[in-house]
Amino acid sequence: MAATLEARKLHILEYLAEVQNEAVIHQIENLLFPNRDWWLDLSEREQKSILNGAKQAKEGKKVEFKALMQRLKERKA
């Protein structure tokens, strides 16, 4: 006989109470709350970095992808 809905939910809750893996919790949150604003999950440092990059791009301070890759390649050599 299949477990009742209540028993299945209880089993899931017991499992979640024991989970220590942050990645698993994050995936479950994404499943349960798919419309959550990802911006809120970023650290303050990450947010500042993104905003700074957007500001630099607006100011024309950008580098073409090929040029960036060439610079990185030259650094490695």
C-alpha positions in Angstrom: 0.0 0.0 0.0 1.3 3.5 -0.9 2.2 5.9 1.8 -0.3 8.6 2.6 0.3 12.1 1.5 0.9 13.1 5.1 3.4 10.4 5.7 5.3 11.3 2.5 5.4 15.0 3.6 6.7 14.0 7.0 9.4 11.9 5.4 10.5 14.8 3.3 10.6 17.1 6.3 12.7 14.6 8.3 15.1 14.4 5.4 15.4 18.2 5.0 16.1 18.5 8.7 19.2 16.4 8.3 20.5 17.9 5.0 23.8 19.7 5.5 24.7 20.4 1.8 24.1 24.0 1.0 23.8 23.2 -2.7 20.9 20.8 -2.1 19.1 23.4 0.0 19.6 26.0 -2.7 18.2 23.7 -5.4 15.1 22.9 -3.2 14.6 26.7 -2.7 14.8 27.2 -6.4 12.2 24.5 -6.9 9.9 25.8 -4.3 10.3 29.5 -5.1 11.1 29.8 -8.8 10.2 33.5 -9.1 12.5 34.6 -6.3 14.7 37.5 -7.3 18.2 36.1 -7.8 19.7 39.5 -7.1 18.8 39.0 -3.5 20.9 35.9 -3.3 24.0 37.7 -4.3 26.4 39.0 -1.7 26.9 42.8 -1.3 30.3 42.4 -2.9 28.9 40.6 -6.0 26.1 43.2 -6.3 28.7 46.0 -6.2 30.8 44.3 -8.8 27.9 43.9 -11.2 26.8 47.5 -10.7 30.4 48.7 -11.2 30.7 46.7 -14.5 27.4 48.1 -15.8 28.6 51.6 -14.9 31.9 51.0 -16.7 30.1 49.7 -19.8 27.8 52.8 -19.9 30.9 55.0 -19.7 32.3 53.1 -22.7 35.0 51.4 -20.6 34.7 48.0 -22.2 36.9 45.6 -24.0 35.9 43.3 -26.9 35.9 39.7 -26.0 38.6 38.7 -28.5 40.9 41.4 -27.2 40.3 40.3 -23.6 41.1 36.7 -24.5 44.3 37.8 -26.3 45.4 39.7 -23.2 44.7 36.7 -21.0 46.6 34.4 -23.3 49.6 36.8 -23.4 49.6 36.9 -19.6 49.8 33.1 -19.4 52.8 32.9 -21.8 
